[in-house]
């Protein structure tokens, strides 16, 4: 460049956060690159250290097996909008096979909760969804502490998450 630095920049990974994360993670495959791309966003970035520890086999997923089935692409962590949508539908599905909360509703609600100014009706909807999930999760054999952790993480992820196809396209 004009300053005499001989640096090659890669779209989405050239900023301070993306560059630091790439050096720390040392991605080994395209899935790592996709996850890294997604984790360089405000919501998902809190997962970076755990992703690195799991990748290096120094930690396991914090979620029960029933939840991990939706997290194969992200090494057992919630990283993509589709995962959030699948998890909410799974956790709110009644015995009749119909979910009380749709994944699309949950995704939209989390996007609204990620904004600085939260509306009371969105906060109430979140509380209703969480209570419903907690109630239904007992039927699935998931401990309440695991649901509390999951719901806390979902709220953090509301700050900003990518969908998998978007992260994959950016990574490619």
N, C-alpha and C positions, 0 to 999 in steps of 0.2 A: 504494500500500500504506500501511500505518500509519506508515511512516517518511517519507511524502511523495514517494517515488520514483515516477515515472510510467513504469513499465516494463511491456511486454507480454512474457509468457513463452510459449514454444512447447515443448510436451512433447518431451523428449529433447535439446533444444538450449538450454535455459535455464541449465544448469550452467556452471561456469567453463570446462571443456574444450570442451563443445559450442558455447558462445557465442563463445569465442575462435576456434575452428576455422571457424565460420560466417563471421565477419568477415574472416578471412584468405583463405578459399577463394572467397568470393563465388559461391555456386552459381548456375549458369546454367540448369539443367534438373533434372527430377525424378531422373535417374540420379545427378547430383552430390549431391542431397539424400540419396538412399539410401546412397551411398558415405560421405558425411559422417556419417550416423547410425551406420553400421557402424564407421567409423574413430574414433568417440569411445569405443571400448572398449579395454581394456588391451592385447590382442593386436594388433589392427589399427591402433592409434594410431601405431605406428612408421612406417606407410606414409603418414601424412598429408603430410609435407613433400614426398615424392616424387610423390604424387598431385597436389599443387598445382603442382609444377614441370612435370609432364607436361601438366596441364590448360593451363598457360600456355606450352606448347611450348618449354620450356627444358631438357627432359630427355626421354629415351625409356624405354620399358620395359626393365628389366634382364634380362629373360628371353628365351630364344631363341624364334623364331617358332612352333615346335612347341608351346610352352607358352602363348604369347600367344593362341592360338586359343580357349582356355578363359577368357580374361580380358577379353573385349570389354565387359562391363558395368562393369568397374572400371579402365578406361584402362590395361590392361596390367600391373596389380599384383594380387597375391593378396589378396582382401579378404573373401571369403565362404566358408562351409563347403562349398557345392556345388562351388566351384572347386577346393578342396583335394581333394575326393573324385574329381572328374573327372581331375585331374592325376595323382594316385596310380594310378588305374586305367590311364590311358594309359601312364604310365611303366613299369608292371609287366606290361603285356600282352605275352604271348609270341607267337611266330609262329603258334600255333594259334588266336589270337584271344581267348584267355581270360586275364584278369588274375590275377596271383599274389596280389595284395592288393586287397581290395574297398574301395571308397570308404567304406562304412560302418565297416569295421574301422579304417581310417586316421583317420576322424573321431573314433571312440570312443577310439582310442589317444591322439590329440592332446589330447582333453579330459582324459584321465587324466594325461598328461604336464604339463598346465597347472596341476595341483595342487601345492601346496607339498611334500607328501610323495610322492615318486615311488617306485613299487615296482620292484624289480629286474627282475621279469618284463616290466614295461612298457618299461623302458629296453632290455632285451635284444630285445624285439619291435621297438622302434624301430630299433635297430642292424641287425637282420636285414632289416627293410623297406628301410632306406637302402642296404645292400649289394646287395640284390636290384635295386633301382631303378638303382643305379650300373651294375651289370652289364648290365642290360637296355637302359639308355640308350645304350650304345655301338652297339647295333643300330639305334637311332633317329637316330644321327648327332648326338647332343647331347654337348658337351664335358663332361668331369668337373667342371671349375671351375663350369660353369653348374648342374650337379646339386648341387654342394656349396653354392652360394649358395641354391638353391631349398630344399634340406633345412634349412639354417640358418634361412631365413625361415619355413618351416613350424613349426619348433620355437618360434620367437618367437610365431607366431600361436596356438600352443597355449594361451597365457595367456587368450585369450577372443576368439572370432569369432562373428559372427551368421550365420545363413543368410540368403540373399537375400530370401526371402519375409517373414521376420521384420523385417528392416531396412526393406523396402518398406511393410509394414503400419504400423510405428511412424512412418515418415516421412509416410505419408498421413494 
